[in-house]
Structure formats: structure tokens, C-alpha cells
Amino acid sequence: MSPEQLKNIIEAALFASRQPLNVNQLGKLFAEDERPEPQAIKTLLQELARDWEGRGLELKQVGSGYRFQVRAELSPWISRLSEERPPRYSRALLETLALIVYRQPITRAGIEEVRGVAVSSSIMKTLLEREWVRVVGHREVPGKPALYGTTRKFLDDFNLKTLSELPPLAEIRPVDHVQKELELRMAEDSLETEGGDAGEDDGDTLEGALPAVAADEAGAEAANEEAGQERGIIAEALH
């Protein structure tokens, strides 16, 4: 089988699959006597990515593997394909997600300590149902509270290969991308399946700015003074 034919098979499989495919899964497309080596598959994937440069779609590596996706800058147009309004996520939900992302593993009490308010059950339910977070263990203290961390689906939905692609909390960046990214992903999903509950809406959505998570809880008061400047760190991080 020629390299070009192998590349065509991989390209077709990525288009046909509703989920990202990793190198091992792509290898299983082939019979053992014709199966390319993992490094050869990676090379073909790199060639495919170059083939699609500058076009409406791109080959992207995310947490679960590789997938073809619409380029983010085209989301204002592609989102109009969906008749269903994309879910809007509340500030409270995004603050909670930000804390889990940057401080994982963390308990619900730990989240509440930093935010200064109780975390509603609906927020945790939404994050768990979206499969952005999961219980990764329990703290060895009385009551053994659950410890929360992020999932591969979180990486997939926020267009990340690994958590290391997130910027450090010290970086200050503007907000303007994450809601568009989410709307694009939800618009694509809604063409195939019905959308779910967007979670608690406390009237303050991402159209405002997401306050930064304080890097040091002991310095929370000082961090609050800089919140206006630091807003949006998690939004840009998840872009």
C-alpha cells in the first residue's frame, strides 16, 4: 500500500469519526500485515495537517487524539447553521471550572474557600454532565470529600492537547475568544444531537469578564484589587 493511499485512509477515517482518533486507533484500521508503524502514522498526520493549512478546516491534535475541525475564526458564520441558541455559561460556573483547571485536584470546599461563596449543586452537576470534570479521588480527612480534576473531554472541547498548553496564572490576557469557541463546538454538536442544560445562570455570563483566580489564597485581597486587570485569564487559556 502506497503512502498516499495510507494517508487517504487516515483522512477518510478522521472525517467519518465523530470522536478524535489517536495513533493506536488509526493503526487498527489496517490488517496486521499492512499496518504502518506508529511513527509512520504520525508522519502522515503531519503531512495531512500541512495539506489543510490555510483552508476552512484544520487537522488538530487534542486530548483524545486527532480530528478535523472548523477553524475558530470562522465560528461566527458556522454557528448560524444551528437553529438552537448555544448555551451561555455563567460567571459562577466558569470561575468554578477555572479553579478546578488550575488547582486540581481540589475539593468543593477548596473552591468555596477561594470564591468566598457556596458552589451550587447545579454548577457541579453541569460540569460533571458535560464531562469537563470528574472525581479523581478523595481527601484523607473526616468525611473524605471528593477531589475534582479535568477530563480528556475538557481538553477536546477547549481545543487543548494537554493542560501544559494553558498559560500560567501570572500572565494577563484579554477575553474575547472562549465563548465563540464554545458556540462553535456546540453548534457543530447540535447538528448531530440535541444540546443540554447550560447550567446555572446567575445573570453574569462570559460576555462580561471572568475574574482571575488568585495564585495565592493568602493574597486574595490583593488579587481582588487586580481582578479588573486580570479578568479573562481562563478564557484566553482555554482558547
Residue, then its C-alpha position, 0 to 999 in steps of 0.5 A: m500500500s502506497p503512502e498516499q493511499l495510507k494517508n487517504i485512509i487516515e483522512a477518510a477515517l478522521f472525517a467519518s469519526r465523530q470522536p478524535l482518533n489517536v495513533n493506536q486507533l488509526g493503526k487498527l484500521f489496517a490488517e496486521d500485515e499492512r499496518p504502518e508503524p506508529q511513527a509512520i502514522k504520525t508522519l502522515l498526520q503531519e503531512l495531512a495537517r500541512d495539506w489543510e493549512g490555510r483552508g476552512l478546516e484544520l487537522k488538530q491534535v487534542g486530548s483524545g487524539y486527532r480530528f478535523q475541525v472548523r477553524a475558530e475564526l470562522s465560528p461566527w458564520i458556522s454557528r448560524l447553521s444551528e437553529e438552537r441558541p448555544p448555551r451561555y455559561s455563567r460567571a459562577l460556573l466558569e470561575t468554578l471550572a477555572l479553579i478546578v483547571y488550575r488547582q486540581p485536584i481540589t475539593r468543593a470546599g477548596i473552591e468555596e474557600v477561594r470564591g468566598v461563596a457556596v458552589s451550587s449543586s447545579i454548577m457541579k452537576t453541569l460540569l460533571e454532565r458535560e464531562w469537563v470534570r470528574v472525581v479523581g479521588h478523595r481527601e484523607v480527612p473526616g468525611k473524605p470529600a471528593l477531589y475534582g480534576t479535568t477530563r480528556k473531554f475538557l481538553d477536546d472541547f477547549n481545543l487543548k492537547t494537554l493542560s501544559e498548553l494553558p498559560p500560567l496564572a501570572e500572565i494577563r490576557p484579554v477575553d474575547h475568544v472562549q465563548k465563540e469557541l464554545e458556540l462553535r463546538m456546540a453548534e457543530d454538536s447540535l447538528e448531530t444531537e440535541g444540546g443540554d442544560a447550560g447550567e446555572d445562570d446567575g445573570d453574569t455570563l462570559e460576555g462580561a469578564l471572568p475574574a482571575v483566580a488568585a495564585d495565592e489564597a493568602g493574597a486574595e485581597a490583593a488579587n481582588e484589587e487586580a481582578g479588573q486587570e486580570r479578568g479573562i485569564i481562563a478564557e484566553a487559556l482555554h482558547 
